[in-house]
Amino acid sequence: MREHEERLEMEQAKLEKELSQMESKQEETSSEEGYSWYFWSALSFVIFLTIEMCKVDFTEAEIRPVEDEDVFSETGSITSRMMVLDKDILSNFCGKCTYAAAHENWRVREFVEGFADDLLESLRSICDREVDMEVGDFVGIGSMFESWKVCKPLMCDLIVPFSPPDPHSFQYHLWCSPSSNIPPDMQGCGKIKVTRFGESEEGCLCGSANLGEDMLCLLHSRNDTARVSHSPDELLCSKNTHFLAKDQVMRWFQISVTKAWGRISHKYDFEVTFRSLDAAGALKIRFRSGKVIVMNIIPVVQLENTDAYFVSHFPSDCDSYPDPYWPLSFAVYERNLLKHFAKRLPQNSCHLHCLQIVTFLHRKQSGLTGKCALTNYHLKTTLLHLLLSKKPSAWGAESLEHRLQDVIGFLQRSLQEKRLNHVLIGNSKVPKEVRVPEMIRKAEPINLFRSLVLQRELYAATVRHFQEMQRNAAVLLQEYTPHLSNGGLHHSLDESL
């Protein structure tokens, strides 16, 4: 850098000398010619100096990294290409976890779906249709229903849509709406307003207009108002507002699930408990054999006629959004995107194995060094970005090692830049066959690593976790052995179910 500055000073001195020589020769030339020479020389100097200073700024930006990025050098950064994994180790891991998933996961899904149907039917039977929320059918999401689950515990995520009793309805205010007043730090969220038929501009006006004593609404009788009049609290709203509150919804849902289980518990030979009082529907099923299955039954609100849902909470999130902001989940679209790729990738493609390996490593490393900001959702998002950017032929079974390095490398660059965009929001690469809503497709991209920008300590811990995971990868994979019982894989689970 010092040499560069000295070179600039020499160039400046040289130019000044030329200018002084030009002035001495001015007497021998016409005033017009002298002025022209002076003008163009000065202009050249300004352009030259501007270009050189821009180079200095750019060079300094490359030489002096942002202070937070020093975390990578402090912990001895390694690249994805340096993380060499033996092909036999990878093959052995994939063979074991594929067999485990094929043999066990479908049994778990079959059991969970049957039990959830029975539990929700019991829940509906205890609800008053004129007062309580109406509960729909569940939808399975996440790793268990996308066929890449490999880590314990056995966990199934189910979302359950609910809607208000007639004549009420939900109105939605998204962060990406033209007239949105949602704060920037709540990107990806929305607010849900509970309205009565007649209170919105699209509905009947009899509830908000003075029609007079002699005027009658042809849609409603005079007795309708008294029969369906509910306070906001009864409709699970935040205090003194008409916006749906997550804490109210979770409290209602947890009480309802408890009552529903009480009515059908005599039919089953296992124990059901709540894993967390802060997460409605977070159930732990324990069989007499000791086998445990975890279910997350998550109450959600469907966004109009789409497959996007406002969720009360994400099971993997440590931090929850404050009321009345509801995060929007696109898990169904992500599942459909994986199905879209599965039809186009080579037979026995390695894309799900890549995800299984990296989520396994992440979970094992978390057991060693504790939790960090990195989640399985970030890992799945990384894979989806790569699936969108690479040719289908690149994902053959023989390319597992290279694609795994790509996943690790993409994740490392994302951590260095503190930016991992949501794969569906504002991404024009997503195939139209997936049917992502136009408003979401055209929205500004959302950075899933935003918390790492704001919290330096969290960022440093996450980087250390990631680099330790890279260093320990070979050992962690080599030690993987699925549980065997009496010569059969997960034999006790089959007996329990």
Secondary structure, DSSP 8 states (H G I E B T S, - for coil): -HHHHHHHHHHHHHHHHHHHHHHHGGGGS-HHHHHHHHHHHHHHHHHHHHHHHHHHHHHHHHHS--GGGHHHHHTT---GGG----HHHHHHHHHHHHHHIIIIIHHHHHHHHHHHHHHHHHHHHTS-TTTS-EE---EEESHHHHT---SSSEEEEEEEEEE--TTEEEEEEETTSTT----GGGTTEEEEEEEETTTSTTS-STTTS---TT---SS--TTHHHHS---GGGGTB-TTSSBB-HHHHHHHHHHHHHHHHHHHGGG-SEEEEES-TTSTTEEEEEETTS-EEEEEEEEEEE-TTSS-EEES--TT-SS---TT-EEEE-HHHHHHHHHHHHTTS-TT-SHHHHHHHHHHHHHHHHHHH---S--HHHHHHHHHHHHHHS-GGGG-GGGHHHHHHHHHHHHHHHHHHT--B-SSTT-TTS-GGG---HHHHTS---BTTHHHHH-HHHHHHHHHHHHHHHHHHHHHHHT----EETTEETHHHHHH-
